[in-house]
């Protein structure tokens, strides 16, 4: 029920930008650990996009995070530092698969 779990697109976007700042800090002071930030960045970028598809709010945030993923798609999808789960999340954004919608439908059926 924290900030990153609420359905507001702005909250997910704020988590995404905080992760970008964290990665910049790590790259500057602890470069050997900077690649470890990718999972959080990808999760929050995808969450921003999914929340936009689910709620219809925050289109500019969704577009920005999708563009970020698209600009780095080759690097992220072929990196050994990015988990398979994170790679699948990136593909769901590119294919416009709304994870939140499917989770809600499955919960209703369950």
N, C-alpha and C positions, 0 to 999 in steps of 0.2 A: 504493500500500500504506500510505498515511498514515491518520491518524485519521478523516478524512471518508470514506475508501474502505472501511473495515472494515464488516462487516455488523451491528454492534451498534447498536441503535436509540438507546441512550444517547449514543453518540459523535456521531451525526447531530444529536441534540437539543442537545448541547453546542455544536456548530458553529452551530446555529440561534440559540441564546441569545447566543452571542458576536457574531453578526451584528446582533442587535437592539441590543446594547450599542454596537456600532460605529456604527450608524445614529443612536442617541441622541447620541453624541459629535459626530458630523458635523452633526446638526441644531443642536446648541448652538454649535459653534465654526465650522463651515463649512457653513451651510445650503444654499448653492448646489450642494453636492456630495452632500447627503443622499439624494436620489432615486437616486443611482448605486448605493446599497446594495441596492436591491430584488432584483436578480438573485441575489445570494448568499442573501438571506433566503428567497426563494421556493425556490431549489434545496435548501437545507437543510431547510426545512419539508417539502417534498415527499419528500426522501430519508428523513426521519424516518418519515413515513407509509408509504412503500414498504417500508422495512426492517421495520416492524411487520408488514405484510401478508406479507412473505417469511419472517420468523423467528418471528412470533407473540409476540415479547417487546416490552415497552415500550408497552403500550396507552395508558397515561396520557399519555405523550409524544406519541404519534400523535394522540390526541384533542385535545390542546392545540394542536398545530401546525395540524391541520385547522380547528379553531375560529378560529384566528388568520387563516387564509386566507379562511374564510367571512365573517368580520366585515369584511374588506377587499376582498371579491370584486369589487364594483362598481368601486371605485377602481383596483384592480390590473388588471382585465380591460380597462378602457377608458383606461388611462394610456398616453401615448406614451413614458413612461420605462421601461416594462416591455416586454421583447422578446416577439415572437410565440412563441418557444420556451418562455419562462417562462410565458406564458399557457396554452399547451398543457399544461405540467406541472401547473398549477393545476387544469385541467379533468380530468386523469387522476386526481387525488386525489378530486375530487368524484364522479367516475364509478367509483371504486374499481378503476382499471386499474393493475395491479401491474407497473410497468416492470421491476423486477428479475426477476420470473418470466418475462416475455416475452424479456428479453435472454438469460437462461440457456437457454430453449428454442431460440432462434434459433442460439445458439452450438453447441448439440448437433447441430442439423440441418446446420450449415455445415461 
